Amino acid sequence: MDLSNLIQTVLIYALPVLFAITVHEAAHGYAARHFGDNTAMMMGRITLNPLKHIDPVGTVLMPLLLYFATSGAFLFGYAKPVPVNFSHLRHPKRDMVWVALAGPASNFVQAIGWALLLVVLAAMGTQERFFIEMARAGIAVNLVMWAFNLFPLPPLDGGRILVGLLPWKQAHLLARIEPYGFFIVLALVVAGIVGTLWLRPLMSLGYAAIDLLISPLTALLR
């Protein structure tokens, strides 16, 4: 393991990762407050302070251990979830969808922002590799978070969106999986199922959508 390459990789990814997890979690809190639940606000979690959202094990220790153990081939981590009391929402089943969707949506918007930065850097003729790689990392990190969190199994956001959309009986059955959902998802990740059948196709779609959205600016700056 080349220590200098490791340090450079950490520095390139640090800012995009911090922004990605902070805005993601804060977005859940803002959405919950908008729809009637003040739990996150009372616990000080509606904030852009990354220290409020970083989990020492899930955000720092686990990704580092996996990076060293697999030479960077496999990474997995998580932030402290923002507390939401869905029963406090004005229309719990319907509003749950919007609260859950807010996190992944914030990541997709950030991915667009990093893509715009990359276009502007290219238009300015910037040759500084660090900033170019950081912008690319910002796109990749946010698309991974966007796609992964939309996986339709609770406690991931996609699972909660599905619970909110399904009829009551099916929604109740799916919600009962939540206590075991993290371990099921982790097993599917390790087995490569999530990456092959979900992440890669959805990320390819995400990259294509971003290319389409920023194409007017790209054409203008050529």
Secondary structure, DSSP 8 states (H G I E B T S, - for coil): --HHHHHHHHHHHHHHHHHHHHHHHHHHHHHHHHTT--HHHHTT-SSS-GGGT--IIIIIIHHHHHHHHHTTS------------GGGSSSHHHHHHHHHHHHHHHHHHHHHHHHHHHHHHHHTT---HHHHHHHHHHHHHHHHHHHHHTSSSTTSHHHHHHHHHS-HHHHHHHHTTHHHHHHHHHHHHHTTHHIIIIIHHHHHHHHHHHHHHHHHHHHHH-
